[in-house]
Amino acid sequence: MTLGTAVANLGWDEIRFPMPLFHGDTIHVVTEVVELRESRSRSEAGIVTFLHQAFKQHSDLVASCKRSGLQRRRPAA
């Protein structure tokens, strides 16, 4: 999702592990962009906040966090 655009990870918030994960569980992760804003110090980049959620095989939420990253912006067309 951020390959080639990530400049820096800025931090993680609201980290939760509501259910245990065990050897043999199968997980999948869903990522959603929840906030965008322009960087005040870098005109070529912006701040993106992602919500990452990990689910095990029966759709039980096992982990979640919000992550902020400095991402390169698309060039103006």
LINDALIN-V38471 format. One record per residue. N is the residue number from 1. SS is DSSP state (a for helix, b for strand, c for the rest). Layout:
# LINDALIN-V38471
n->N ss->SS
n->N ss->SS
This chain:
# LINDALIN-V38471
n->1 ss->c
n->2 ss->c
n->3 ss->c
n->4 ss->c
n->5 ss->c
n->6 ss->b
n->7 ss->b
n->8 ss->b
n->9 ss->b
n->10 ss->b
n->11 ss->b
n->12 ss->b
n->13 ss->b
n->14 ss->b
n->15 ss->b
n->16 ss->b
n->17 ss->c
n->18 ss->c
n->19 ss->c
n->20 ss->c
n->21 ss->c
n->22 ss->c
n->23 ss->c
n->24 ss->c
n->25 ss->c
n->26 ss->c
n->27 ss->b
n->28 ss->b
n->29 ss->b
n->30 ss->b
n->31 ss->b
n->32 ss->b
n->33 ss->b
n->34 ss->b
n->35 ss->b
n->36 ss->b
n->37 ss->b
n->38 ss->b
n->39 ss->c
n->40 ss->c
n->41 ss->c
n->42 ss->c
n->43 ss->c
n->44 ss->c
n->45 ss->b
n->46 ss->b
n->47 ss->b
n->48 ss->b
n->49 ss->b
n->50 ss->b
n->51 ss->b
n->52 ss->b
n->53 ss->b
n->54 ss->b
n->55 ss->b
n->56 ss->b
n->57 ss->c
n->58 ss->c
n->59 ss->c
n->60 ss->c
n->61 ss->b
n->62 ss->b
n->63 ss->b
n->64 ss->b
n->65 ss->b
n->66 ss->b
n->67 ss->b
n->68 ss->b
n->69 ss->b
n->70 ss->b
n->71 ss->b
n->72 ss->b
n->73 ss->c
n->74 ss->c
n->75 ss->c
n->76 ss->c
n->77 ss->c
